[in-house]
């Protein structure tokens, strides 16, 4: 009975951590396409892992797997953007 009570107490105090399967996407684009890319990022809210804004801009984004196809599809429609899925 003591084990049952202590187990119940431990379970009651456990914090549930939700883990998601994420896809990391790298998008390269010209400075001219910045507004289009940023609009998609603002809409879909992937986590920005890294970004470099130079002559060629590159953003590395992480998004849950279920939303990745939509993100990739939208980014691929941006003129001149190159989208690559990272391992």
C-alpha positions in Angstrom: 0.0 0.0 0.0 2.9 2.4 0.8 4.3 1.8 -2.7 0.9 2.5 -4.3 0.6 5.8 -2.4 4.1 7.0 -3.2 3.7 6.0 -6.9 0.5 7.9 -7.1 2.2 11.0 -5.4 5.1 10.8 -7.8 2.8 10.6 -10.9 0.8 13.5 -9.6 3.9 15.7 -9.3 5.3 14.7 -12.7 5.6 17.3 -15.3 4.5 16.2 -18.7 6.9 17.1 -21.5 5.5 17.1 -24.9 8.0 16.2 -27.5 7.5 16.9 -31.2 9.3 15.6 -34.2 10.7 18.7 -35.9 12.1 19.2 -39.4 14.9 21.6 -40.0 14.7 23.6 -43.3 17.3 25.9 -44.8 16.1 28.5 -47.2 18.5 30.7 -49.2 17.1 33.8 -51.0 18.1 37.1 -52.4 17.7 40.3 -50.4 14.9 41.3 -52.7 12.8 38.2 -51.5 13.3 39.1 -47.8 9.8 40.5 -47.3 8.1 37.4 -48.9 10.2 35.0 -46.7 9.7 37.0 -43.5 5.9 37.1 -44.1 5.8 33.3 -44.3 8.0 33.0 -41.2 5.7 35.4 -39.3 2.6 33.4 -40.4 3.9 30.0 -39.7 6.2 30.8 -36.7 8.9 28.2 -37.1 11.8 28.4 -34.7 14.7 30.4 -36.2 17.8 28.3 -35.6 20.2 30.5 -37.6 20.1 33.4 -40.0 22.7 35.2 -42.2 21.7 38.3 -44.1 24.3 39.0 -46.7 24.3 39.2 -50.5 22.6 35.9 -50.3 20.4 35.5 -47.2 20.1 32.1 -45.5 17.7 31.2 -42.7 17.7 27.8 -40.9 14.2 27.1 -39.5 12.8 24.3 -37.4 9.1 23.4 -37.5 7.0 20.5 -36.3 6.8 17.7 -38.9 3.1 18.2 -39.4 3.6 21.8 -40.6 6.8 21.3 -42.6 5.2 20.5 -45.9 3.1 23.7 -45.8 6.2 25.7 -44.8 8.4 24.2 -47.6 5.6 24.6 -50.2 5.2 28.3 -49.3 8.9 29.0 -49.3 9.4 27.2 -52.6 6.9 29.6 -54.2 9.1 32.6 -53.3 10.9 33.6 -56.5 14.6 32.6 -56.4 14.3 30.9 -53.0 16.2 27.6 -52.6 14.8 25.3 -49.9 16.7 22.4 -48.5 15.7 19.9 -45.8 18.5 19.4 -43.3 19.1 16.1 -41.4 
